[in-house]
Structure formats: structure tokens, C-alpha cells
Amino acid sequence: MTRHIILAKPHWQPNAASTTLLSLPLNQLQALDSLVEFMSEHGCTKLTLSDCHVWARLNGGASTVNEAIAAMIKTDGPAAAPLASLRAAEKALTACAHFAGVTREPRRDYERKISLYFDDLPDDWKQNLAQIRDRKDDGEIKLVSDLYDRMIRKLCQYGWYLRESGLALEFDIVSLRGFYAYETTRISARGAPLRTSTVIATFADLRDFLRFSKAYPKHLIRELDKLLKKLRDRANVETAQKYAALAAIDITALMPRAEVILAKATGPANPAQRLIQRNRALAIALPPMTPLRREWHDLRFGRDLVWTKGRYRLRDYKLRKTRHRIGREKYPGSVHPSVQHFVDARLLQDDDPKYLATLRATAEEQQWPLFVHPNGMPVSENYVSQVWSTEFGTGGHICRSIVYDVVFAISEDATLGGMLVNDHTSQQARKKYTGVRAKQAALAAAAKEIDDLFDAFGA
């Protein structure tokens, strides 16, 4: 916006000929004009820290505040009353901007350590992959949307292991057994052995490559099938451990724990730490109501989550894991009114509730992420699960079991509603995620009915 257009506005007319305004750098005049219009729009007669902070959040952050401060010193002097609030807002925004979070974005540079580049794969592997891709494109092979890319990644990892071990880049029993030994003893970036589910995914993708290639002996595929069966048996043991963790969780304590974290979020002096605590409270409160697998990090206001009819609702949303399957319904999830104040807190942060409607509208217009680091970067893909792991000893995936626990305790028929909430379409999934505690509750109810029958008979 040019200086002429700014000074032509009604609120500048009395001072349009001021040499001070005429000599202000344009970016300072633009910042000052933006602040004046914000005050007029929101009825601010005396600028508070919250007023300045919200204005800055909506108009460029700390740099815009600095421009407004410089302009106000020139127009109103260094003792101008609003300067204290503006400086406090700039300090809070700078503290958040300096926060160093771990983002999931692929733009971070990293050194390739346990994987070959695609061009380094053997030519016959690349030829087989090309044939698989062509057969997939022709509809001859039915693959889930990302299986082809997964096969490439696992081949690059397998090829790296063979190269580092001084082995030929080929498929045989000895090489596969060596790779299995490596994968099951390898320490992940988290400092722990790889999960059984991770090892299963690796060898299932390699098995699919061999199977779809039609260029390898069948006994190799049979050997991998045997290995996968053993791994899945082991995974069943880990599933039992998951339910043990679930049994240790007092479901009725989830919301109180989230409320405690939210209430304490006003304590830390650093605004970045306050935002982090509100993130944690949100990560605990929302998933049990709407279990979205590992999708919370990717939700955005406006694009996915909208405020309508007094509630935050998912709009035209299909769950990521199944959205590419033909016939999948749009997921009708929403934020229950009992926990929507956690979303409000994420939007408001330390600011006055009178700005909630404005922040909601801006969040939808600009498609703010639901979860975000203090410096504005998106959180990692497993952020919610990490919060659950630190709080309850098991990841956020347990929320689907919690849903079944709750609805199973209501009635057998209610579990059908639980399947819809969890986006499950098979009875097998329903049985898998029905927790031990729900089954125990059903057994207890049955035992009570039997006792009542015998009591009646004895009478």
C-alpha cells in the first residue's frame, strides 16, 4: 500500500500533511496504519499486551511490531504509553521464534546412512520395479497407494546392508537371514531396538517385491512367509503388552490430566513453554474422542477443521490410511463440546478471549496447523503418540482401544458405532482393538446376571 493511499484514509486526514508522517519509512507507516486500523476494528482505546500480541500474530509477527515501535517513537515520542505493551508483545513473539522444535518437514538436510540411492540399485532390481509399476498402472496388480514407494525404500536399505557387509547385491537365504539379524539388533534413532511391526513392514515389502517380480525362486518367498508368521506371532505378544498398558490407564483420569496440564500452562515465564504445555493438553484431550491414527499433526484449520454450528468439525475429510480406496466414506468427526476449549486455548494462547472469533476466522483463512511448535513450524508425525507415551506409557494408537472399551461397556450393539468412530470396516479389526478391560467388564456383567438368576431360583 502506498503512502498516498494510507494518508488518504479518514483516520489520517487531520495529520496527512505532517512532515513526520511524510518522512516515515514506508514499512513503518504501513505497520502503524495496520495497528490503528486494528484498534478501530476491535474498539481498543488503550493498547494492552493482548491487543498488541494479537495484532502482531495476525500481521507479520515481531518484525511488524518493531516497525510500529520505531514509527510510534517518531510520531508520539519515546514515552508514548502504548510502547510498553508493544515491546512486551515483541519480546514474547521473539521468544517463541527462537524456539528450536523438531519438524517433520523433509527440507531438513540429513546424511544418508543406512540406505542406497535408487540409482545405485542393481539394474535387474530396477527393471523388476519398472515392470511392477507398469503392471500396477495397467490395473494388473492391485497395490495400496504407497506400496511401490515402500518397496523402493526397503530395497535401498537391503542393498545398503549387502554392500556394507561385502555381499553381492542379490536375493538368497543367507543374505536375507543376515539382513534379518541386522534389523532385529539395530538401534533406532530413539535409542531402542526396532519395533517388531517395523521389521514386519520391512520384510513384507521385500516379500511383495519378490512376489510381484515373478523373477525369483518360490522357496525364497516361502521362507519370507515363514519369517513373517513368526514375527506376527511375536507382535501378538506385544499387542498383549499394549493391552496391559491400557489396563493400567484409568480412562476417567485422562480428561482431568489434560485439564491439569492446561491449567498449569499459564505458569512458565517463557511463552514458548506455555504454548508447549497447551499442545500437550490438546494432544491428550482430543484423540480419545476422535481417534485419527497418526493424522493429528497434519490437520489444518479451514482445510480440515472448521468452526460451524457451535462446534469444530472435520469437513470433507477422509482418513489418510484409507482415503485412496474406492468407496471410502468421508469421516464425520468433530471435536466434542466438552473438549473444544483445548482447541480454543491453542488459538488464543495468552490472549484475551474477546479475540477468539477473530483468531478462528484467521486460522481457517490461513489454514493454521492444529498442532504447531512455538516458532510456527509443524510438529513431527508422531507428536501425539510421544505425548501419550510420556504420560501413560503407551502411544496414541491406544485411543482406538479406549473407544471400544467405552462402547463395549454400553452394549454389544454400541461397538458398531465404535467401528465407525475408529474407521474400521471389519469385525477382525473390532476384535483386535477391543481391550482386555472391556471383555472383563462384559464377563463381570454376565456373572452378575447369573448370580441374579440363582438368587431368584433360591428364593
C-alpha positions in Angstrom: 0.0 0.0 0.0 1.5 3.3 -1.0 2.0 6.3 1.3 -0.6 8.3 -0.7 -3.3 5.7 -0.2 -2.5 5.3 3.5 -2.6 9.1 4.3 -5.8 9.4 2.3 -7.7 7.3 4.9 -10.1 9.2 7.2 -8.2 8.5 10.4 -5.0 10.1 8.9 -6.7 13.2 7.4 -6.1 15.5 10.3 -2.4 14.8 10.1 -2.0 14.0 6.5 0.4 17.0 5.9 2.5 16.1 8.9 6.2 16.2 8.0 6.8 13.4 10.4 4.3 11.1 8.7 5.6 12.2 5.3 9.1 11.3 6.2 8.4 8.0 7.9 9.9 5.0 6.0 7.0 3.3 4.2 7.2 0.0 6.1 7.0 1.9 9.4 4.0 3.9 8.2 2.3 0.6 7.0 2.8 -1.0 10.4 1.5 2.0 12.2 -1.5 2.2 9.9 -2.2 -1.5 10.4 -2.2 -1.1 14.2 -4.5 1.9 14.1 -7.0 0.0 11.9 -6.8 -3.0 14.3 -7.6 -0.7 17.2 -10.5 0.8 15.4 -11.9 -2.6 14.4 -11.7 -4.1 17.8 -12.6 -1.0 19.9 -9.2 -0.6 21.6 -8.9 2.7 23.3 -5.9 1.7 25.4 -3.5 -0.8 23.9 -2.9 -3.8 26.2 -0.3 -6.6 25.8 -3.0 -8.9 24.4 -4.1 -6.3 21.9 -0.6 -5.8 20.6 0.1 -9.6 20.7 -3.0 -10.5 18.6 -2.4 -7.7 16.2 1.2 -8.9 15.7 0.1 -12.5 15.3 -2.2 -11.5 12.5 0.1 -9.1 10.8 3.6 -10.4 10.4 4.9 -11.1 14.0 7.8 -9.5 15.8 9.3 -7.7 12.8 6.0 -5.8 12.3 5.9 -4.8 15.9 9.4 -3.4 15.7 8.4 -1.3 12.7 5.4 0.0 14.7 7.6 0.8 17.7 10.0 2.8 15.5 7.2 4.7 13.9 5.5 5.5 17.3 8.7 6.8 18.8 8.9 9.3 15.9 5.3 10.3 16.0 4.5 10.2 19.7 7.9 10.3 21.4 9.9 7.7 23.4 7.5 8.0 26.4 4.3 7.0 24.4 2.1 4.9 26.6 1.5 2.0 24.0 5.2 1.3 23.7 5.4 -0.8 26.8 2.7 -3.2 25.5 4.2 -3.3 22.1 7.7 -4.1 23.5 6.2 -6.8 25.7 4.5 -8.4 22.7 7.7 -8.2 20.6 9.6 -10.0 23.4 7.0 -12.8 23.7 7.0 -13.3 19.9 10.8 -13.3 19.7 11.0 -15.9 22.5 8.7 -18.2 20.5 10.5 -17.6 17.2 13.8 -18.7 18.8 12.3 -22.0 20.0 14.0 -24.9 18.2 11.5 -27.7 17.6 11.9 -30.9 15.6 9.8 -30.6 12.4 8.7 -33.5 10.2 9.4 -31.5 7.1 11.7 -33.2 4.5 13.6 -30.0 3.9 15.9 -30.7 6.8 19.3 -31.8 5.5 20.4 -35.3 6.6 23.2 -37.7 5.7 22.1 -41.0 4.1 23.4 -43.6 6.4 21.5 -46.9 6.0 20.2 -46.7 2.5 21.5 -46.7 -1.1 20.4 -44.2 -3.6 17.9 -45.6 -6.1 20.5 -45.2 -9.0 22.9 -47.5 -7.0 20.5 -50.4 -7.1 21.3 -53.3 -9.4 19.9 -53.0 -12.9 17.8 -56.1 -12.6 16.1 -54.8 -9.4 15.3 -51.5 -11.2 13.9 -53.4 -14.2 11.7 -55.5 -12.0 10.5 -52.4 -10.2 9.6 -50.8 -13.6 7.7 -53.9 -14.6 5.8 -53.8 -11.3 5.0 -50.1 -11.8 3.7 -50.8 -15.3 1.5 -53.7 -14.2 0.2 -51.5 -11.4 -0.6 -48.7 -13.8 -2.4 -51.2 -16.1 -4.5 -52.5 -13.2 -3.0 -55.9 -13.3 -1.5 -55.5 -9.8 -3.7 -54.1 -7.0 -1.4 -52.2 -4.7 -2.1 -49.8 -1.9 -1.2 -46.3 -2.9 2.3 -46.2 -1.2 3.4 -49.8 -1.6 5.5 -49.2 -4.7 7.4 -46.4 -2.9 7.8 -48.6 0.2 9.3 -51.4 -1.9 11.9 -49.0 -3.3 12.9 -47.8 0.2 13.3 -51.3 1.6 15.3 -52.4 -1.4 17.6 -49.4 -0.9 18.0 -50.4 2.8 18.6 -54.1 1.9 21.1 -53.1 -0.8 23.0 -50.9 1.7 23.3 -53.8 4.2 24.6 -56.1 1.5 27.2 -53.5 0.3 28.4 -52.7 3.8 28.6 -56.5 4.5 30.7 -57.1 1.4 28.0 -59.3 -0.1 26.7 -59.5 -3.6 23.6 -57.4 -4.3 21.2 -60.3 -4.8 18.4 -62.2 -3.0 19.3 -65.5 -1.3 18.6 -67.2 2.0 22.0 -66.4 3.6 21.7 -62.7 2.7 18.1 -62.4 3.9 19.0 -64.1 7.2 21.9 -61.7 7.7 19.7 -58.7 7.0 17.1 -60.0 9.4 19.8 -60.4 12.1 20.9 -56.8 11.4 17.4 -55.3 11.5 16.4 -57.1 14.8 19.5 -55.9 16.6 19.7 -52.4 15.1 19.2 -49.5 17.4 16.8 -46.8 16.2 17.3 -43.1 16.4 15.3 -43.2 19.6 17.9 -45.4 21.2 15.8 -48.5 21.3 15.7 -51.7 19.1 13.3 -51.5 16.1 9.7 -52.5 16.9 8.5 -55.8 15.6 5.9 -54.0 13.5 8.8 -52.1 11.8 10.6 -55.3 11.0 7.4 -56.9 9.7 6.8 -53.9 7.4 10.4 -54.2 6.0 10.2 -57.9 5.2 6.6 -57.8 3.9 7.7 -55.1 1.4 10.7 -57.2 0.3 8.4 -60.3 0.0 6.0 -58.3 -2.1 8.8 -57.2 -4.4 9.9 -60.9 -4.9 6.3 -62.0 -5.4 5.3 -59.3 -7.9 8.6 -59.5 -9.8 7.9 -63.2 -10.8 11.7 -63.5 -11.3 12.8 -65.2 -8.1 12.5 -68.8 -6.8 9.3 -69.5 -4.9 11.2 -71.0 -2.0 12.6 -67.5 -1.2 9.0 -66.2 -0.9 8.0 -69.2 1.2 10.9 -68.6 3.6 9.9 -64.9 4.0 6.3 -66.1 4.6 7.5 -68.3 7.4 9.6 -65.5 8.9 6.6 -63.1 8.7 4.4 -65.6 10.5 6.9 -65.8 13.4 7.2 -62.0 13.5 3.4 -61.6 13.6 3.2 -64.2 16.5 5.7 -62.0 18.3 3.7 -58.9 17.5 0.7 -60.6 19.2 2.7 -60.7 22.4 3.4 -57.0 22.0 -0.3 -56.4 21.5 -0.9 -58.1 24.8 1.6 -55.8 26.4 -0.3 -52.9 24.8 -3.5 -54.0 26.4 -1.7 -54.4 29.7 -0.7 -50.7 29.4 -4.3 -49.9 28.6 -5.5 -51.8 31.7 -3.1 -49.6 33.7 -4.7 -46.5 32.4 -7.6 -45.1 34.3 -9.8 -43.8 31.5 -11.6 -41.5 33.8 -8.3 -39.8 34.6 -7.5 -38.8 31.0 -9.5 -35.6 30.9 -8.5 -34.5 34.4 -4.9 -34.9 33.5 -5.4 -32.8 30.3 -7.2 -30.2 32.4 -4.3 -30.0 34.9 -1.7 -29.5 32.2 -3.9 -26.8 30.6 -4.4 -25.1 33.9 -0.6 -25.1 34.6 0.2 -23.8 31.2 -0.1 -20.2 32.5 2.8 -20.9 34.9 6.0 -20.8 32.8 7.6 -17.4 32.3 8.6 -18.3 28.7 5.7 -18.1 26.3 7.2 -20.9 24.2 6.9 -23.2 27.2 3.3 -22.1 27.8 2.4 -23.0 24.2 4.1 -26.4 24.5 2.0 -27.2 27.6 -1.2 -26.3 25.7 -0.1 -28.5 22.9 0.3 -31.4 25.4 -3.1 -30.8 26.9 -4.6 -30.8 23.4 -2.8 -34.0 22.5 -4.3 -35.8 25.5 -7.8 -34.4 25.3 -8.7 -34.8 21.6 -7.6 -38.3 20.4 -9.9 -40.4 22.7 -12.9 -38.5 21.3 -11.9 -38.8 17.6 -9.1 -41.4 17.1 -7.4 -40.4 13.8 -4.4 -42.7 13.9 -1.3 -40.7 13.2 -3.0 -37.8 11.5 -3.3 -35.2 14.1 -0.1 -33.5 13.1 -1.4 -32.9 9.6 -4.8 -31.4 10.4 -5.3 -27.7 9.5 -8.0 -25.2 10.3 -10.1 -24.3 7.3 -8.8 -27.1 5.1 -9.8 -29.9 7.5 -11.2 -28.5 10.7 -13.9 -25.7 10.6 -16.0 -23.9 13.2 -19.6 -24.4 12.3 -22.9 -24.7 14.3 -21.1 -24.1 17.6 -18.6 -26.9 17.1 -15.2 -27.7 15.5 -16.0 -30.2 12.7 -14.0 -32.2 10.1 -15.1 -31.1 6.7 -14.9 -33.4 3.6 -12.2 -35.4 5.4 -11.1 -38.9 4.6 -8.7 -40.7 6.8 -5.2 -40.8 5.3 -4.7 -44.6 5.6 -7.9 -45.4 3.6 -8.7 -42.2 1.7 -7.5 -43.6 -1.7 -9.7 -46.7 -1.5 -12.7 -46.5 -3.7 -16.0 -46.1 -1.9 -14.5 -44.9 1.4 -16.8 -42.5 3.2 -15.9 -39.1 4.4 -15.1 -39.2 8.1 -17.8 -37.3 10.0 -15.5 -36.5 13.0 -15.8 -33.5 15.2 -14.5 -32.1 18.5 -16.8 -32.8 21.3 -18.0 -29.6 23.1 -16.6 -30.9 26.4 -13.0 -30.7 25.0 -13.3 -27.9 22.4 -11.8 -25.4 25.0 -8.5 -27.2 24.4 -8.7 -26.1 20.8 -9.7 -22.6 21.8 -6.7 -22.4 24.1 -4.4 -23.4 21.2 -5.8 -20.5 19.2 -5.9 -17.9 22.0 -2.6 -18.8 23.8 -2.2 -15.9 26.3 -4.6 -13.6 24.6 -7.9 -12.1 25.6 -10.9 -14.4 24.8 -12.6 -11.5 23.0 -10.3 -12.3 20.1 -11.3 -15.9 19.8 -13.7 -15.4 16.9 -11.1 -13.3 15.0 -8.5 -16.0 15.6 -10.8 -18.8 14.5 -11.6 -16.9 11.3 -7.9 -16.2 10.6 -6.9 -19.7 11.4 -9.3 -21.0 8.8 -8.5 -18.4 6.2 -4.7 -19.0 6.5 -5.1 -22.8 7.3 -3.1 -22.8 10.5 -1.9 -26.3 11.7 -3.8 -27.7 14.6 -0.6 -28.5 16.4 2.4 -26.2 15.8 5.7 -25.5 17.5 6.2 -22.1 19.1 8.3 -21.0 16.2 5.5 -21.8 13.8 6.9 -25.0 12.4 4.7 -28.1 12.2 5.2 -30.8 14.8 6.5 -34.3 13.9 4.2 -37.0 12.6 4.3 -39.0 15.9 3.9 -36.0 18.2 0.6 -37.0 19.8 1.9 -40.6 20.4 5.0 -39.2 22.0 2.9 -37.2 24.4 0.8 -40.3 25.2 3.9 -42.4 25.7 5.4 -40.0 28.2 2.2 -39.6 30.1 0.7 -43.1 30.0 3.4 -45.5 28.9 1.8 -46.3 25.5 1.3 -44.4 22.3 -1.8 -42.6 21.0 -2.9 -45.6 19.0 -4.4 -46.9 22.2 -7.2 -44.4 21.8 -9.0 -46.8 19.3 -9.0 -49.4 22.0 -10.3 -46.9 24.5 -13.2 -46.2 22.2 -14.1 -49.9 22.1 -13.7 -50.1 25.9 -16.3 -47.4 26.3 -18.8 -48.5 23.8 -18.4 -52.2 24.7 -19.3 -51.4 28.3 -22.5 -49.8 26.9 -23.7 -52.7 24.8 -22.6 -55.2 22.1 -24.6 -53.2 19.5 -22.8 -50.0 20.5 -19.5 -51.4 19.3 -20.8 -51.0 15.8 -20.8 -47.2 16.4 -17.2 -47.7 17.8 -16.2 -49.2 14.5 -17.4 -46.1 12.7 -15.6 -43.8 15.0 -12.4 -45.8 14.5 -12.9 -46.1 10.8 -12.8 -49.9 11.0 -14.8 -51.9 8.4 -14.0 -55.5 9.5 -15.1 -57.4 12.6 -11.5 -58.6 12.8 -10.3 -55.1 13.5 -13.1 -54.7 16.0 -12.0 -57.8 17.9 -8.3 -56.7 17.7 -8.9 -53.4 19.3 -11.4 -54.5 21.9 -9.4 -54.2 25.1 -9.0 -56.7 27.9 -10.8 -54.4 30.3 -13.9 -54.2 28.1 -14.0 -58.0 27.9 -13.6 -58.2 31.7 -16.5 -55.8 32.1 -18.7 -58.0 29.9 -17.7 -61.1 31.9 -18.4 -59.3 35.1 -21.9 -58.2 33.9 -22.6 -61.8 32.7 -21.5 -63.2 36.1 -23.8 -60.7 37.9 -26.8 -61.8 35.7 -26.0 -65.5 36.6 -25.9 -64.6 40.3 -29.2 -62.8 40.0 -30.7 -65.9 38.3 -29.5 -68.2 41.1 -30.7 -65.7 43.7 -34.1 -65.7 42.2 -34.1 -69.5 41.9 -33.1 -69.9 45.6 -35.9 -67.5 46.7 
